[in-house]
Amino acid sequence: MNAPRLIEREVPPRTAWALEQAGVAPLLARLLAARGVREAAELDDSLAQLLPPSGLKGLPEAATLLADSLQRGERIVIVADYDCDGATACAVMLRGLRLLGAQPGHLGYVVPDRAVHGYGLTPTIVDLALEQQPALLVTVDNGIASLAGVAHARAHGLKVLVTDHHLPAVLDGAVVVPEADAIVNPNQPGCGFASKSLAGVGVAFYVLMGLRAELRARGAFAEVPRLDGLLDLVALGTVADVVKLDANNRRLVAQGLKRMRAGRAQPGVMALFSAAKRDASKAQGFDLGFALGPRINAAGRLADMTLGIETLTTDDPERALALATQLDTINRERRDIEAGMREMAEARLDGLIEALAGALPPAVALFDADFHEGVVGIVASRIKDRVHRPTFVFARGADGHLKGSGRSIPGFHLRDALDLVSKREPDLLAKFGGHAMAAGATLAVDDVNRFAMALARVADEWLNEQDLTRTLRHDGALPPEAATPDTARLLDGQVWGQGFEPPVFCDRFELISQRLVGEKHLKLRLRQAGRLVDAIWFNHIEMLPERATLAYRLSLDEWQGQQRVQYVIEAAQV
């Protein structure tokens, strides 16, 4: 993989100064200003600073629909999704409805099997839900594009509430939404909610806030229930779904992390920390995205997401730990499958590069008969990172069609690209959907090459050479006096993630020593201005020259009870 271009972030000096004057540490002020924070008030992560639910289109109708169902004692079935966002959203809705008065016997849920049912509220899933004899279906993290499923449910006399955050379907050039009884989705037409980046679990939480307000207005409570106990689940789903961490999402995540650090998270969340061998008292966004989230996702990829949802909804710590241990075992299996499939995908990619005399098309689509449908998204992400191209990976589904998952790069809206492909090749895509950076598509087995050419054509029109060159934005040099455990702890205490990337510094170093550890990681001893520091470059085995420019993150390495600074290398230029 070629070294990325290293580009230093611009820091508005007046903004950084204003943040310092408001009491923000100088280094942190510079980092925050470079990420668009304009004033210290944006750093207030209290619940009072959350955007009000009133801005969400459809929320009054949704609250009335739910309140009526609760007060009539009707059965409500949640229709979940099979990823971590869907599982946490389902758990939030189930727990929240119980807090607000639903009887446990009046609540149920269904979750599609990725290989059998596909995504969303399909007619088949409606039929599955009908076995529980509901009066109301509530979708979480899906439903906005489920035109047929909603129609099927209503034809059977069911009321339908859609809560989602995905983009609506487009038919004949027009945006269409299902004919549900109510829809809450910040990305539906006409919704003025300021945060379009809410995850599905965030939408579910906001719906519960709206419902609580409606029930309170009806005099339903002697004491108004608190919903902040659900924020650990909201934080987990938000980070795991890699949505943009705008100010509102950062507040939701910050509140959830505080609960985890204080040991007040749900039993299932605490059990997941234990199974992942992570310390909940030091919980960071990194733990949610790379330790807890993958274990929940593994259930939807290789088994049944019911296991993940049960982990998040049980109040029994012992059962939670047993379930989390099962998820950990499934995740280990997922990693093994992913490693083998990634090897095959890279061999396919190398063959493609060789066939094109060393060149690469501006978009990549890969398929092999031995690929596993459950990990196509992960492998697509890995290949995308290697070649910095929009990438789709396809596997054969149980119905014989190819099920593909795609990952994109900045400047290429993947869902919009699929929409253009479908217009140009009307019979190519059986269905598609998704976001700017991640999307899914289904097509016939014989059409993968045709799809690859159609997608590459769009990429060729939309992307230039600079777009196709991997870049790493960094925060300049780390002041020598700031390379301390206190600085590392200060940075670890912030909420970083998608759209609000963790700090990466960049300096020129002399390499004193370097060696491989664990056969695939490069351990380094660096010197700069007379100072020595340890560093590690994970999953990198190529030795570096005596001097190099290194981009790195600041981390704490704990050994025998002692904490010391370690640099985690992200990229190098010689």
Helices and strands as residue ranges (DSSP letters): E 5-8, H 13-21, H 26-34, G 40-43, G 47-49, G 53-55, H 59-72, E 76-79, H 84-99, G 104-106, E 107-110, H 123-130, E 136-140, H 147-155, E 159-163, E 169-171, E 174-176, E 182-184, H 200-217, G 228-230, H 231-240, H 247-261, H 267-275, G 280-282, H 285-287, I 288-292, H 293-302, H 306-313, H 317-355, E 364-367, G 373-375, H 376-387, E 391-396, E 402-407, H 414-424, E 429-434, E 438-443, G 445-447, H 448-462, E 471-474, G 480-482, H 485-492, E 505-517, E 521-528, E 531-537, E 547-559, E 562-573
